[in-house]
Amino acid sequence: MYTNDFARLWFKLSKDLKNHMETGLAPTLTEGQLNVLELLEAHERMKPSDFIAYLETTPAAITTLLDRMEKGGLIVRERDDHDRRIVWVKTTDRGREECARGVQIREQFLQSHLDRISAHNQQLLVYLLGKVANAS
């Protein structure tokens, strides 16, 4: 009954957010790179293979993404002290700064949209989206 309306609104909001993020993050960061930086902020360090479960992409694509990020000074790769076969990915100071900037850009966009409704309705919207997404 409401699926067409939901799909139309979801697509519009998603498209607007994507365009806003691309414009706001450029030229030093992409949305994919921001995702990696946020994961590293949450986990401190990760192996390249760890990103596969979160980013839903191929190992080759992750390697290319990490290569670009390393060239841009956002991350470093370090060999494990005990097992030289293991490579750890860690955020640099510049990466942490860019991550904070990216999160702020996203939060400002989302807050400007959420400010159009009351705090109660914001809470209700998050609750209902959690139900739709089947999140706990």
Secondary structure, 3 states (H helix, E strand, C coil): CCHHHHHHHHHHHHHHHHHHHHHHHCCCCCHHHHHHHHHHHHHCEECHHHHHHHHCCCHHHHHHHHHHHHHCCCEEEEECCCCCCCEEEEECHHHHHHHHHHHHHHHHHHHHHHCCCCHHHHHHHHHHHHHHCCCC
